[in-house]
Amino acid sequence: MKTPGKRVLLVDDELSVSSSLADLLELWGYEVCSSVTSGEDAILTTRSEKPDLVLMDIQLKGSMNGIESAREIKKHNDASIIFMTGYISEKLKREAEMLRPLAYLTKPFELDELKSALDSASQAK
């Protein structure tokens, strides 16, 4: 059973990661509306698909990183953002936190960390 109103956009430059996350999210009852690999595509997709939540990698294909694309997304959409990254950088983390994401997950993250962040998103809406 799908969680009503919990449409998720996956943004990750690694298709294998997106595919695994999509399977997991659907198992947990979320609807994955789309999966994209670049910040530019994430911006366009949020405008057309209107997700409730964006699961955003920070390192992406294209000219924008996840923080830059999340900043643009927030201008036109009230979707909650959960950042995920394989790179631990205090500078990037501070930049990301300025956008007030629901979570900042460092890859590889535990499934219970992701589930907790998703539960927070469900309660925030």
N, C-alpha and C positions, 0 to 999 in steps of 0.2 A: 504494500500500500504506500502510495506517495504521500509525503508530508505536504499538506496544502500550502501553497504560496512559497515553497522553498525551492526555487529554481536556482541552480548553481551554474556559473560560468567557470570553466577550468582554463587557466592561462599558464602554460608551461612549455618551455622550448624542447622538452624531451617527451616525445609522443608515447613512449612506453610508460612514463610516470603518469601522464594524463589518462591513459587507458586503464591502468591499475586503479587510479583514484576514482575514475568514473564508475568502474565496477563496484568498488567499495561503497561509494555514495549511494548508488542505486540500491545496493543491498540494505543500506540503512534507511531507505525510503525517500531519498532526495531525487529530484529530477535534474539531470545534467542537460541543460539546454544547448550547450555547445562547448567545444574544446578548441582553443586557438593557441598559436605559438608566438605571436608577436604583440607588442603593446598597441600598435596601430589597429590590429584586428580586434583586440580586446575592446577598444574604444568604440569601434563600429558595431561590434556585436552587442555591447551593453545598450546601445541606442535602439537596436532592432529587437533584441530578445528580452530586454528589461529583466535581468536576473535579480533575485533578492540578495544573492551572495556571490562574491567573486573570490575564488581561491587563486591567488596571484603569486607566481614565482617572481623573484626580483631580477634574475638574469634571463633575458628573453632574446629571441631573434628580432631583427629589425633595428631601427635607430633609437628606440625608446626602451628604458628599463621598466620594470614593474612599478617602481615608485612614481616615475613620470606618468605612466599610463593611468595609474590609480588616481593621481592628482586630477587628470583630465576627466576621468570617469566620474569622480565626485562632483564635478561642476554640473553634470547633466543627469545624474542618477543617484538615488539614495541607497544603493546597494551596499551592504556591509562588505568589508574587505578583510580577508585573512591572508597575510603574507607568508610565504614559505621560501626558504633559500638554503642552498648548500654552502653559502659563503657567510662566515661570521665576521662582520665588520661593524664596529661601534658607530662609525660614520653613517653607514647605510641604515643601521637600526634606528639611529636618531632621526634620520630623514623619514623613514617609514612611520615611526611613532608620531610624527607631526600630523600625519593623516588620520590618526586615531583609529587604527585597525582593531578589529576584535581580537586578533592574535598575531604573533610573529613566531612562526615555527621554523626551527632549524633542521634541515634534512641531515640524516634520516631522522624523522620524528616518530614517536610512538603513536600507535593507532588511538590510544586513549586520549592523547593530547589533541589530535584532530577531532575526535568525537566530542570532546569537551568544548572546543572552539565552535564546532557546528551547533552544539546545544545552546551556547551563548548567543549565537546568531538567531536561533529559533526564538529565544526568549526576548531578544532585542526588538523583533518585529512586531 
